[in-house]
Amino acid sequence: MTDKLSDPPDPDNPEIEYSVHSGPHSHNGIEVEVSIFRLAGTNDEWTLEVENQLGGTTVWEDTFPTDDSAYSEFLATLAKDGIEQFIFDDPVVH
């Protein structure tokens, strides 16, 4: 029997690093889940995705150099268009 310190990376199921800005966000009784993420252990740019309570998602086509800039984009979109824009059944791309 051998002790394994860790499993080798699985290219079909890579680890994801989530920003501290990820999590639930609610306004006017509407809650969405904000996900800001990238491949773990990389310096890749950050992806921004917002999921509503119905499972519909909004994904930004552009990536962001920092998780702070991705979160700022979410807040700017929220201020401009309101949280109601995230209520839909079909995925939306920004």
VENJO-V610737 format. One record per backbone hydrogen bond with DSSP energy under -1.0 kcal/mol. NH is the residue of the N-H (numbers start at 1). CO is the residue of the C=O. E is the energy in kcal/mol with one decimal. If there is no record, write none. Layout:
<<NH CO E> <NH CO E>>
This chain:
<<13 10 -1.6> <17 38 -3.2> <19 36 -3.0> <22 19 -1.5> <23 34 -2.7> <25 32 -2.8> <27 30 -2.3> <30 27 -2.1> <32 25 -2.8> <33 51 -2.9> <34 23 -2.8> <35 49 -3.2> <37 47 -1.9> <38 17 -1.7> <40 15 -2.3> <42 39 -1.2> <46 64 -3.3> <47 37 -3.0> <49 35 -2.4> <50 58 -2.7> <51 33 -2.5> <52 56 -2.8> <55 52 -1.5> <58 50 -2.7> <59 92 -2.8> <60 48 -2.1> <64 46 -2.3> <70 66 -1.6> <71 67 -2.3> <72 68 -2.4> <73 69 -1.8> <74 70 -2.0> <75 71 -2.6> <76 72 -2.5> <77 73 -2.5> <78 74 -2.5> <79 75 -2.5> <80 76 -2.3> <81 77 -3.0> <82 78 -1.9> <85 82 -1.1> <86 83 -1.9> <87 84 -2.0> <92 57 -2.9> <94 59 -2.6>>
